[in-house]
Amino acid sequence: MVYKNIHRHLKGLPHQDQNGVVNRILVSSYNDLPYPLKPCLLYLGHYPKDWEISKNELIRLWIAEGFISPSLESKEISMEDVGEHFLEELIDRSLVQVSRQGYTGTNVKTCRVHDLLRDLCTKKAREEKLLEIIQQSSAQFDVTLVERMLRRISIHPSERKVHLKGEHPKLRSLLLPQNETLVEFCISNCKSFKFLRVLTLLKRNVEKWHVSNEIGDLLHLRYLKLECWNEMILPQSIGRLKSLYTLYIKYHTDIVIPDAVFKLERLRHIVIKRIALFGRGFRLRLGFTSKNIETLKYIMVDEQPIENNEVLRWTNIQSLGIVFTRTEYVKPILILLAKLQRLGSVSSEVLDDSNLSYLDLEPLSRCCHLSKLRLAGGIKDDPHPSCHLLNFLPPNIVKLTLFWCRMSQDPMGVLEKLCHLRILYLEGVYNGCKMMCSANGFPQLESLQMIGLEELKEWEIEKGAMPCLRRLELADVDSLGMLPEGLRFITTLQEMILTNMSSSLKERIKVIDGREGEDFYKVRHIPSIHIN
């Protein structure tokens, strides 16, 4: 009935009036929102058109802006949980679109806003004096702020460098959405913006970025994001940011972090990562025992946190990234992590050249609450194997990433029994020449990526294996002569990507001048096939 009424309402209108009708419908949807959700929706207007918005970043920004009140928090529900509920409400009302789902398949990883709705958000946000967008002129590097501007400003740059000047003592938020093209963004005088709550700064063309000491004057700062292509040196004054809630730093070569950072008691999310696949973490200072910390990446672990049982005091930790300097530290830390009931995601890397043993990793089997795991580093073979090397994997893993484990045992025999596993990424994991996926194995697996398995010559998939697989990617599996026969039974497969595979394998599945390769029947049912 609703569909028919809308159709009849639009049918008699000129085309130019139909957009007006749609806008009136969207305005009605906005007006119908509960009051706390209105600024959350309008805030989405600061992102450029067609922008893929990270859920985690968005919720942390909502919290920093004060859209989610601490009064809504309790022992059972955090402000992040409230933010998730707000986002789900906007999605349920069809005001926000889900772009990518999280690894569990039930939550949101990224989202988008339709262009018409974004236009409404930017217009309403300005009317409500919530935020405004500054489109940088293509002929200028400088953006000058004045006091009459709104208190939240998003700058959309047209050049690779933005230099902010002027004074705006009432400014609360300075936003600079970033994609893969890094824009240098700097401020001439932090004192001109002393009430800032949200700040993003970027530096490109410097060997060492000494972050200005004046950043410590931004006493109301709750969200700070810094990116640098080279070395970054943080000032001692950063310890004065007592309200800081989220600290996000990306650097390339090295970073100097003062002890004062680890005395900021309100910090919940610390992400300090190197712009590289593998990289050193930062050293925790003795006495960092914040009970509020929820995200901590990527820390360098030595004997100190083991001796003092500091890990056990992170009672609210949910996501942890660890870089071990020596293999002997792995087992004691994992024993402690098994006692943290809220920990759901762990990323672990070992810098030591010596390989881990099964006994080092065995405590992971007791981390029953863990759903996301990334392991990087060699795992040595047991000379007298009584069980498979990967038997330590916790049973509830949903997303698993293994880097350069260099095992001689076929990993699939264990991995296929993880009944909740949905996403599997394997790179340089296996040195053997044969791999077997059994019938009824991988019952929930949806995405499989295998990279750098250079010795693999034969891969067998039995009928009934991987019944839910939607995406398959193979890269640098040079010795594999042909795709497995069992692929033709995986009717759910929607996409296959082949990169740097043997020429014989690629020829067997190609269609040239209408002539099908001898293995084309194995992949005929896959809608999208990319061969690079």
C-alpha positions as a Python dict, from the first residue, in 0.01 Angstrom:
ca = {
    (1, 'M'): (0, 0, 0),
    (2, 'V'): (285, 238, 88),
    (3, 'Y'): (462, 156, -238),
    (4, 'K'): (148, 227, -442),
    (5, 'N'): (82, 556, -264),
    (6, 'I'): (437, 683, -319),
    (7, 'H'): (425, 582, -684),
    (8, 'R'): (91, 764, -735),
    (9, 'H'): (229, 1070, -550),
    (10, 'L'): (538, 1095, -773),
    (11, 'K'): (378, 995, -1103),
    (12, 'G'): (205, 1325, -1175),
    (13, 'L'): (499, 1549, -1079),
    (14, 'P'): (753, 1702, -1319),
    (15, 'H'): (1097, 1543, -1293),
    (16, 'Q'): (1253, 1850, -1127),
    (17, 'D'): (990, 1840, -850),
    (18, 'Q'): (1058, 1474, -768),
    (19, 'N'): (1392, 1556, -601),
    (20, 'G'): (1211, 1809, -388),
    (21, 'V'): (961, 1542, -281),
    (22, 'V'): (1246, 1303, -196),
    (23, 'N'): (1417, 1575, 6),
    (24, 'R'): (1095, 1640, 198),
    (25, 'I'): (1077, 1269, 278),
    (26, 'L'): (1440, 1272, 399),
    (27, 'V'): (1375, 1582, 610),
    (28, 'S'): (1076, 1405, 762),
    (29, 'S'): (1301, 1106, 843),
    (30, 'Y'): (1553, 1341, 1007),
    (31, 'N'): (1284, 1519, 1209),
    (32, 'D'): (1154, 1183, 1330),
    (33, 'L'): (1492, 1089, 1483),
    (34, 'P'): (1534, 1083, 1862),
    (35, 'Y'): (1725, 1395, 1969),
    (36, 'P'): (2059, 1222, 2053),
    (37, 'L'): (2075, 1072, 1701),
    (38, 'K'): (2031, 1400, 1513),
    (39, 'P'): (2386, 1539, 1557),
    (40, 'C'): (2527, 1190, 1495),
    (41, 'L'): (2357, 1180, 1154),
    (42, 'L'): (2445, 1539, 1057),
    (43, 'Y'): (2808, 1476, 1151),
    (44, 'L'): (2833, 1225, 864),
    (45, 'G'): (2807, 1520, 626),
    (46, 'H'): (3170, 1618, 693),
    (47, 'Y'): (3293, 1318, 491),
    (48, 'P'): (3332, 1368, 113),
    (49, 'K'): (3084, 1209, -129),
    (50, 'D'): (3103, 830, -169),
    (51, 'W'): (3339, 807, 129),
    (52, 'E'): (3375, 470, 298),
    (53, 'I'): (3347, 555, 668),
    (54, 'S'): (3522, 343, 930),
    (55, 'K'): (3279, 247, 1207),
    (56, 'N'): (3546, 254, 1479),
    (57, 'E'): (3673, 597, 1376),
    (58, 'L'): (3320, 737, 1350),
    (59, 'I'): (3213, 618, 1696),
    (60, 'R'): (3534, 751, 1857),
    (61, 'L'): (3473, 1086, 1691),
    (62, 'W'): (3112, 1092, 1815),
    (63, 'I'): (3241, 1031, 2168),
    (64, 'A'): (3510, 1299, 2136),
    (65, 'E'): (3252, 1549, 2009),
    (66, 'G'): (3028, 1483, 2310),
    (67, 'F'): (2740, 1335, 2107),
    (68, 'I'): (2749, 1027, 2331),
    (69, 'S'): (2716, 1123, 2693),
    (70, 'P'): (2927, 944, 2960),
    (71, 'S'): (2603, 926, 3164),
    (72, 'L'): (2481, 655, 2920),
    (73, 'E'): (2773, 433, 3022),
    (74, 'S'): (2749, 161, 3286),
    (75, 'K'): (2948, -144, 3397),
    (76, 'E'): (2775, -353, 3131),
    (77, 'I'): (2755, -93, 2850),
    (78, 'S'): (3044, 125, 2735),
    (79, 'M'): (3017, 448, 2534),
    (80, 'E'): (3141, 248, 2234),
    (81, 'D'): (2848, 8, 2279),
    (82, 'V'): (2609, 305, 2286),
    (83, 'G'): (2773, 435, 1966),
    (84, 'E'): (2721, 96, 1799),
    (85, 'H'): (2355, 109, 1899),
    (86, 'F'): (2319, 461, 1755),
    (87, 'L'): (2474, 352, 1425),
    (88, 'E'): (2253, 43, 1406),
    (89, 'E'): (1949, 264, 1465),
    (90, 'L'): (2049, 490, 1172),
    (91, 'I'): (2104, 182, 954),
    (92, 'D'): (1767, 34, 1053),
    (93, 'R'): (1602, 361, 950),
    (94, 'S'): (1775, 336, 608),
    (95, 'L'): (1960, 664, 667),
    (96, 'V'): (2304, 495, 661),
    (97, 'Q'): (2411, 215, 428),
    (98, 'V'): (2633, -76, 531),
    (99, 'S'): (2936, -83, 301),
    (100, 'R'): (3135, -372, 451),
    (101, 'Q'): (3046, -606, 732),
    (102, 'G'): (3288, -690, 1012),
    (103, 'Y'): (3464, -1024, 1030),
    (104, 'T'): (3187, -1175, 1242),
    (105, 'G'): (2935, -1114, 964),
    (106, 'T'): (2687, -952, 1202),
    (107, 'N'): (2844, -615, 1281),
    (108, 'V'): (2945, -318, 1062),
    (109, 'K'): (3304, -248, 952),
    (110, 'T'): (3242, 48, 721),
    (111, 'C'): (2936, 244, 610),
    (112, 'R'): (2831, 506, 355),
    (113, 'V'): (2576, 784, 316),
    (114, 'H'): (2375, 833, -3),
    (115, 'D'): (2459, 1154, -193),
    (116, 'L'): (2110, 1300, -145),
    (117, 'L'): (2123, 1235, 228),
    (118, 'R'): (2476, 1375, 252),
    (119, 'D'): (2357, 1697, 85),
    (120, 'L'): (2080, 1718, 343),
    (121, 'C'): (2329, 1657, 628),
    (122, 'T'): (2567, 1931, 514),
    (123, 'K'): (2281, 2178, 467),
    (124, 'K'): (2114, 2096, 799),
    (125, 'A'): (2447, 2088, 985),
    (126, 'R'): (2514, 2444, 873),
    (127, 'E'): (2160, 2556, 958),
    (128, 'E'): (2192, 2399, 1304),
    (129, 'K'): (2540, 2554, 1340),
    (130, 'L'): (2688, 2209, 1395),
    (131, 'L'): (2969, 2210, 1134),
    (132, 'E'): (3077, 2356, 804),
    (133, 'I'): (3291, 2233, 515),
    (134, 'I'): (3573, 2438, 364),
    (135, 'Q'): (3663, 2344, 9),
    (136, 'Q'): (4024, 2449, -42),
    (137, 'S'): (4082, 2657, -353),
    (138, 'S'): (4303, 2487, -611),
    (139, 'A'): (4520, 2800, -629),
    (140, 'Q'): (4589, 2823, -254),
    (141, 'F'): (4783, 2630, 8),
    (142, 'D'): (4662, 2847, 295),
    (143, 'V'): (4326, 2815, 468),
    (144, 'T'): (4248, 3112, 690),
    (145, 'L'): (4005, 3067, 979),
    (146, 'V'): (3810, 3351, 1134),
    (147, 'E'): (3597, 3366, 1448),
    (148, 'R'): (3264, 3395, 1265),
    (149, 'M'): (3306, 3042, 1127),
    (150, 'L'): (3129, 2750, 1293),
    (151, 'R'): (3296, 2560, 1577),
    (152, 'R'): (3343, 2239, 1379),
    (153, 'I'): (3523, 2260, 1047),
    (154, 'S'): (3602, 1991, 789),
    (155, 'I'): (3860, 2082, 526),
    (156, 'H'): (3839, 1912, 187),
    (157, 'P'): (4176, 1978, 23),
    (158, 'S'): (4237, 2019, -349),
    (159, 'E'): (4617, 2031, -307),
    (160, 'R'): (4871, 1801, -142),
    (161, 'K'): (4942, 2059, 128),
    (162, 'V'): (4716, 2258, 359),
    (163, 'H'): (4849, 2527, 587),
    (164, 'L'): (4606, 2659, 845),
    (165, 'K'): (4636, 3012, 976),
    (166, 'G'): (4426, 3280, 1137),
    (167, 'E'): (4248, 3272, 1473),
    (168, 'H'): (3931, 3096, 1581),
    (169, 'P'): (3929, 3077, 1962),
    (170, 'K'): (3591, 2899, 1967),
    (171, 'L'): (3696, 2620, 1729),
    (172, 'R'): (3615, 2274, 1867),
    (173, 'S'): (3697, 2032, 1584),
    (174, 'L'): (3933, 2038, 1288),
    (175, 'L'): (3865, 1747, 1052),
    (176, 'L'): (4062, 1639, 747),
    (177, 'P'): (3925, 1320, 587),
    (178, 'Q'): (4213, 1120, 436),
    (179, 'N'): (4235, 849, 176),
    (180, 'E'): (4543, 682, 32),
    (181, 'T'): (4672, 1021, -96),
    (182, 'L'): (4835, 1175, 208),
    (183, 'V'): (4789, 1552, 238),
    (184, 'E'): (5033, 1750, 447),
    (185, 'F'): (4838, 1948, 705),
    (186, 'C'): (4998, 2186, 952),
    (187, 'I'): (4901, 2464, 1191),
    (188, 'S'): (5100, 2780, 1244),
    (189, 'N'): (4985, 2845, 1602),
    (190, 'C'): (4805, 2597, 1827),
    (191, 'K'): (4729, 2873, 2081),
    (192, 'S'): (4479, 3016, 1834),
    (193, 'F'): (4261, 2704, 1874),
    (194, 'K'): (4289, 2625, 2245),
    (195, 'F'): (3938, 2474, 2281),
    (196, 'L'): (3991, 2204, 2018),
    (197, 'R'): (3848, 1860, 2096),
    (198, 'V'): (3930, 1685, 1767),
    (199, 'L'): (4251, 1737, 1567),
    (200, 'T'): (4421, 1568, 1269),
    (201, 'L'): (4776, 1667, 1164),
    (202, 'L'): (4995, 1527, 885),
    (203, 'K'): (5356, 1582, 775),
    (204, 'R'): (5521, 1449, 460),
    (205, 'N'): (5841, 1615, 350),
    (206, 'V'): (6050, 1628, 667),
    (207, 'E'): (6318, 1389, 794),
    (208, 'K'): (6218, 1446, 1156),
    (209, 'W'): (5889, 1588, 1268),
    (210, 'H'): (5926, 1750, 1608),
    (211, 'V'): (5558, 1785, 1696),
    (212, 'S'): (5506, 2136, 1834),
    (213, 'N'): (5530, 2177, 2210),
    (214, 'E'): (5221, 2398, 2183),
    (215, 'I'): (5004, 2090, 2130),
    (216, 'G'): (5010, 2056, 2509),
    (217, 'D'): (4806, 2378, 2530),
    (218, 'L'): (4505, 2202, 2375),
    (219, 'L'): (4378, 2092, 2716),
    (220, 'H'): (4031, 1994, 2589),
    (221, 'L'): (4163, 1763, 2317),
    (222, 'R'): (3989, 1424, 2315),
    (223, 'Y'): (4084, 1284, 1974),
    (224, 'L'): (4433, 1328, 1826),
    (225, 'K'): (4546, 1176, 1497),
    (226, 'L'): (4904, 1227, 1373),
    (227, 'E'): (5063, 1087, 1056),
    (228, 'C'): (5421, 1126, 935),
    (229, 'W'): (5616, 966, 649),
    (230, 'N'): (5943, 973, 843),
    (231, 'E'): (6051, 998, 1208),
    (232, 'M'): (5814, 1154, 1460),
    (233, 'I'): (5913, 1301, 1798),
    (234, 'L'): (5632, 1376, 2044),
    (235, 'P'): (5686, 1654, 2301),
    (236, 'Q'): (5669, 1609, 2679),
    (237, 'S'): (5382, 1857, 2681),
    (238, 'I'): (5149, 1591, 2539),
    (239, 'G'): (5122, 1471, 2898),
    (240, 'R'): (4903, 1774, 2972),
    (241, 'L'): (4622, 1641, 2751),
    (242, 'K'): (4428, 1499, 3045),
    (243, 'S'): (4104, 1468, 2845),
    (244, 'L'): (4257, 1265, 2560),
    (245, 'Y'): (4043, 965, 2477),
    (246, 'T'): (4187, 843, 2143),
    (247, 'L'): (4550, 867, 2026),
    (248, 'Y'): (4610, 744, 1671),
    (249, 'I'): (4962, 771, 1525),
    (250, 'K'): (5112, 639, 1200),
    (251, 'Y'): (5482, 680, 1131),
    (252, 'H'): (5732, 538, 883),
    (253, 'T'): (6083, 507, 1026),
    (254, 'D'): (6090, 573, 1401),
    (255, 'I'): (5900, 739, 1683),
    (256, 'V'): (5992, 893, 2018),
    (257, 'I'): (5714, 874, 2278),
    (258, 'P'): (5754, 1050, 2615),
    (259, 'D'): (5665, 869, 2938),
    (260, 'A'): (5391, 1125, 3002),
    (261, 'V'): (5166, 961, 2738),
    (262, 'F'): (5126, 654, 2959),
    (263, 'K'): (5003, 861, 3253),
    (264, 'L'): (4694, 986, 3070),
    (265, 'E'): (4425, 801, 3263),
    (266, 'R'): (4132, 876, 3030),
    (267, 'L'): (4299, 721, 2725),
    (268, 'R'): (4091, 431, 2592),
    (269, 'H'): (4237, 380, 2247),
    (270, 'I'): (4610, 391, 2170),
    (271, 'V'): (4705, 293, 1815),
    (272, 'I'): (5068, 364, 1728),
    (273, 'K'): (5162, 178, 1412),
    (274, 'R'): (5442, 181, 1161),
    (275, 'I'): (5350, 222, 793),
    (276, 'A'): (5487, -121, 700),
    (277, 'L'): (5373, -482, 693),
    (278, 'F'): (5612, -575, 970),
    (279, 'G'): (5746, -319, 1211),
    (280, 'R'): (5861, -255, 1560),
    (281, 'G'): (5612, -150, 1824),
    (282, 'F'): (5656, 103, 2100),
    (283, 'R'): (5782, 19, 2447),
    (284, 'L'): (5538, 47, 2733),
    (285, 'R'): (5665, 236, 3032),
    (286, 'L'): (5670, 69, 3371),
    (287, 'G'): (5353, 134, 3564),
    (288, 'F'): (5110, 166, 3273),
    (289, 'T'): (4809, 7, 3439),
    (290, 'S'): (4512, 195, 3293),
    (291, 'K'): (4189, 7, 3360),
    (292, 'N'): (4015, 216, 3092),
    (293, 'I'): (4231, 105, 2800),
    (294, 'E'): (4030, -85, 2535),
    (295, 'T'): (4261, -73, 2229),
    (296, 'L'): (4639, -99, 2259),
    (297, 'K'): (4848, -137, 1941),
    (298, 'Y'): (5136, -210, 1885),
    (299, 'I'): (5343, -261, 2199),
    (300, 'M'): (5694, -402, 2225),
    (301, 'V'): (5700, -669, 2494),
    (302, 'D'): (6000, -756, 2709),
    (303, 'E'): (6032, -894, 3063),
    (304, 'Q'): (5886, -593, 3248),
    (305, 'P'): (5512, -649, 3193),
    (306, 'I'): (5567, -1017, 3273),
    (307, 'E'): (5747, -963, 3600),
    (308, 'N'): (5495, -707, 3722),
    (309, 'N'): (5178, -878, 3590),
    (310, 'E'): (5080, -541, 3443),
    (311, 'V'): (4877, -709, 3170),
    (312, 'L'): (4622, -835, 3423),
    (313, 'R'): (4530, -478, 3515),
    (314, 'W'): (4402, -404, 3163),
    (315, 'T'): (4064, -543, 3258),
    (316, 'N'): (3874, -366, 2976),
    (317, 'I'): (4118, -445, 2694),
    (318, 'Q'): (3940, -568, 2380),
    (319, 'S'): (4197, -533, 2102),
    (320, 'L'): (4571, -585, 2154),
    (321, 'G'): (4870, -571, 1918),
    (322, 'I'): (5199, -715, 2049),
    (323, 'V'): (5552, -729, 1908),
    (324, 'F'): (5772, -975, 2099),
    (325, 'T'): (6145, -903, 2107),
    (326, 'R'): (6228, -1264, 2205),
    (327, 'T'): (6042, -1593, 2179),
    (328, 'E'): (6088, -1666, 2552),
    (329, 'Y'): (5845, -1383, 2636),
    (330, 'V'): (5559, -1527, 2431),
    (331, 'K'): (5429, -1802, 2660),
    (332, 'P'): (5423, -1598, 2988),
    (333, 'I'): (5230, -1316, 2818),
    (334, 'L'): (4980, -1552, 2654),
    (335, 'I'): (4912, -1716, 2992),
    (336, 'L'): (4820, -1372, 3127),
    (337, 'L'): (4607, -1283, 2822),
    (338, 'A'): (4395, -1596, 2873),
    (339, 'K'): (4266, -1435, 3194),
    (340, 'L'): (4138, -1117, 3024),
    (341, 'Q'): (3769, -1187, 2966),
    (342, 'R'): (3693, -896, 2729),
    (343, 'L'): (3987, -953, 2495),
    (344, 'G'): (3849, -1042, 2152),
    (345, 'S'): (4131, -953, 1910),
    (346, 'V'): (4506, -1022, 1927),
    (347, 'S'): (4781, -946, 1676),
    (348, 'S'): (5117, -1104, 1759),
    (349, 'E'): (5456, -1069, 1589),
    (350, 'V'): (5796, -1209, 1688),
    (351, 'L'): (6114, -1021, 1591),
    (352, 'D'): (6348, -1294, 1716),
    (353, 'D'): (6491, -1509, 1433),
    (354, 'S'): (6433, -1828, 1631),
    (355, 'N'): (6102, -2005, 1572),
    (356, 'L'): (5818, -2051, 1818),
    (357, 'S'): (5731, -2398, 1945),
    (358, 'Y'): (5391, -2552, 1998),
    (359, 'L'): (5442, -2516, 2376),
    (360, 'D'): (5500, -2139, 2340),
    (361, 'L'): (5162, -2094, 2175),
    (362, 'E'): (4962, -2358, 2365),
    (363, 'P'): (4813, -2101, 2615),
    (364, 'L'): (4614, -1955, 2325),
    (365, 'S'): (4391, -2264, 2339),
    (366, 'R'): (4252, -2130, 2668),
    (367, 'C'): (4154, -1794, 2514),
    (368, 'C'): (3801, -1912, 2439),
    (369, 'H'): (3674, -1552, 2409),
    (370, 'L'): (3918, -1472, 2125),
    (371, 'S'): (3750, -1429, 1784),
    (372, 'K'): (4023, -1255, 1580),
    (373, 'L'): (4387, -1366, 1572),
    (374, 'R'): (4693, -1263, 1369),
    (375, 'L'): (5024, -1448, 1411),
    (376, 'A'): (5346, -1347, 1235),
    (377, 'G'): (5664, -1550, 1278),
    (378, 'G'): (5806, -1897, 1233),
    (379, 'I'): (5669, -2204, 1412),
    (380, 'K'): (5925, -2481, 1437),
    (381, 'D'): (5841, -2844, 1377),
    (382, 'D'): (5833, -3079, 1674),
    (383, 'P'): (6092, -3356, 1617),
    (384, 'H'): (5852, -3602, 1787),
    (385, 'P'): (5508, -3467, 1693),
    (386, 'S'): (5225, -3598, 1907),
    (387, 'C'): (4975, -3349, 1760),
    (388, 'H'): (4952, -3086, 1487),
    (389, 'L'): (5142, -2760, 1538),
    (390, 'L'): (4823, -2554, 1506),
    (391, 'N'): (4623, -2744, 1767),
    (392, 'F'): (4668, -2447, 2000),
    (393, 'L'): (4419, -2234, 1802),
    (394, 'P'): (4120, -2128, 2016),
    (395, 'P'): (3788, -2281, 1907),
    (396, 'N'): (3588, -1960, 1855),
    (397, 'I'): (3819, -1796, 1602),
    (398, 'V'): (3624, -1615, 1327),
    (399, 'K'): (3910, -1437, 1147),
    (400, 'L'): (4259, -1589, 1130),
    (401, 'T'): (4574, -1444, 971),
    (402, 'L'): (4900, -1643, 962),
    (403, 'F'): (5224, -1489, 830),
    (404, 'W'): (5547, -1674, 748),
    (405, 'C'): (5501, -1963, 990),
    (406, 'R'): (5693, -2188, 743),
    (407, 'M'): (5541, -2517, 863),
    (408, 'S'): (5604, -2853, 700),
    (409, 'Q'): (5268, -2993, 822),
    (410, 'D'): (4958, -2930, 608),
    (411, 'P'): (4766, -2663, 805),
    (412, 'M'): (4427, -2742, 651),
    (413, 'G'): (4368, -3052, 864),
    (414, 'V'): (4336, -2835, 1176),
    (415, 'L'): (4200, -2516, 1023),
    (416, 'E'): (3904, -2689, 856),
    (417, 'K'): (3778, -2800, 1199),
    (418, 'L'): (3738, -2441, 1326),
    (419, 'C'): (3362, -2435, 1290),
    (420, 'H'): (3325, -2055, 1334),
    (421, 'L'): (3605, -1954, 1095),
    (422, 'R'): (3480, -1710, 827),
    (423, 'I'): (3795, -1535, 703),
    (424, 'L'): (4132, -1707, 651),
    (425, 'Y'): (4453, -1541, 530),
    (426, 'L'): (4766, -1753, 480),
    (427, 'E'): (5098, -1608, 361),
    (428, 'G'): (5422, -1804, 356),
    (429, 'V'): (5267, -2049, 599),
    (430, 'Y'): (5337, -2390, 445),
    (431, 'N'): (5651, -2541, 290),
    (432, 'G'): (5489, -2868, 181),
    (433, 'C'): (5391, -2971, -170),
    (434, 'K'): (5041, -3117, -106),
    (435, 'M'): (4734, -2968, 60),
    (436, 'M'): (4402, -3137, 138),
    (437, 'C'): (4059, -2988, 224),
    (438, 'S'): (3825, -3262, 346),
    (439, 'A'): (3452, -3304, 294),
    (440, 'N'): (3247, -3100, 544),
    (441, 'G'): (3557, -2899, 638),
    (442, 'F'): (3544, -2518, 678),
    (443, 'P'): (3164, -2513, 731),
    (444, 'Q'): (3145, -2130, 768),
    (445, 'L'): (3444, -2010, 564),
    (446, 'E'): (3355, -1723, 328),
    (447, 'S'): (3693, -1578, 228),
    (448, 'L'): (4021, -1764, 163),
    (449, 'Q'): (4351, -1598, 64),
    (450, 'M'): (4667, -1803, 8),
    (451, 'I'): (4987, -1619, -82),
    (452, 'G'): (5349, -1725, -119),
    (453, 'L'): (5301, -2102, -88),
    (454, 'E'): (5587, -2154, -333),
    (455, 'E'): (5631, -2531, -290),
    (456, 'L'): (5262, -2625, -323),
    (457, 'K'): (5216, -2851, -626),
    (458, 'E'): (4890, -3031, -553),
    (459, 'W'): (4572, -2902, -386),
    (460, 'E'): (4275, -3133, -337),
    (461, 'I'): (3927, -3020, -235),
    (462, 'E'): (3673, -3292, -159),
    (463, 'K'): (3307, -3249, -246),
    (464, 'G'): (3127, -3082, 45),
    (465, 'A'): (3426, -2878, 165),
    (466, 'M'): (3388, -2500, 208),
    (467, 'P'): (3013, -2489, 134),
    (468, 'C'): (2988, -2114, 209),
    (469, 'L'): (3302, -1987, 30),
    (470, 'R'): (3237, -1663, -162),
    (471, 'R'): (3586, -1528, -233),
    (472, 'L'): (3910, -1706, -324),
    (473, 'E'): (4246, -1538, -386),
    (474, 'L'): (4569, -1714, -484),
    (475, 'A'): (4897, -1527, -536),
    (476, 'D'): (5256, -1643, -590),
    (477, 'V'): (5164, -2011, -563),
    (478, 'D'): (5408, -2074, -848),
    (479, 'S'): (5429, -2453, -846),
    (480, 'L'): (5056, -2525, -852),
    (481, 'G'): (4992, -2676, -1196),
    (482, 'M'): (4611, -2680, -1193),
    (483, 'L'): (4314, -2574, -983),
    (484, 'P'): (4150, -2846, -772),
    (485, 'E'): (3861, -3046, -915),
    (486, 'G'): (3653, -2974, -606),
    (487, 'L'): (3618, -2604, -696),
    (488, 'R'): (3328, -2690, -927),
    (489, 'F'): (3125, -2811, -628),
    (490, 'I'): (3158, -2477, -442),
    (491, 'T'): (2854, -2313, -600),
    (492, 'T'): (2857, -2018, -358),
    (493, 'L'): (3186, -1885, -501),
    (494, 'Q'): (3136, -1532, -637),
    (495, 'E'): (3491, -1408, -697),
    (496, 'M'): (3830, -1560, -774),
    (497, 'I'): (4156, -1362, -805),
    (498, 'L'): (4473, -1522, -944),
    (499, 'T'): (4802, -1328, -929),
    (500, 'N'): (5149, -1444, -1039),
    (501, 'M'): (5036, -1802, -1093),
    (502, 'S'): (5197, -2048, -1336),
    (503, 'S'): (5122, -1991, -1705),
    (504, 'S'): (5000, -2352, -1742),
    (505, 'L'): (4738, -2305, -1468),
    (506, 'K'): (4612, -1984, -1624),
    (507, 'E'): (4595, -2133, -1973),
    (508, 'R'): (4386, -2426, -1848),
    (509, 'I'): (4101, -2201, -1732),
    (510, 'K'): (4104, -1935, -2005),
    (511, 'V'): (3862, -1903, -2295),
    (512, 'I'): (4052, -1802, -2611),
    (513, 'D'): (3859, -1732, -2935),
    (514, 'G'): (3561, -1918, -2796),
    (515, 'R'): (3771, -2225, -2713),
    (516, 'E'): (3755, -2324, -2347),
    (517, 'G'): (4063, -2438, -2158),
    (518, 'E'): (4059, -2797, -2032),
    (519, 'D'): (3989, -2687, -1671),
    (520, 'F'): (3738, -2415, -1751),
    (521, 'Y'): (3454, -2639, -1636),
    (522, 'K'): (3591, -2612, -1280),
    (523, 'V'): (3538, -2233, -1268),
    (524, 'R'): (3251, -2184, -1516),
    (525, 'H'): (3009, -2106, -1232),
    (526, 'I'): (3216, -1821, -1081),
    (527, 'P'): (3070, -1480, -1188),
    (528, 'S'): (3391, -1279, -1142),
    (529, 'I'): (3741, -1408, -1227),
    (530, 'H'): (4048, -1180, -1230),
    (531, 'I'): (4379, -1311, -1368),
    (532, 'N'): (4683, -1088, -1317),
}
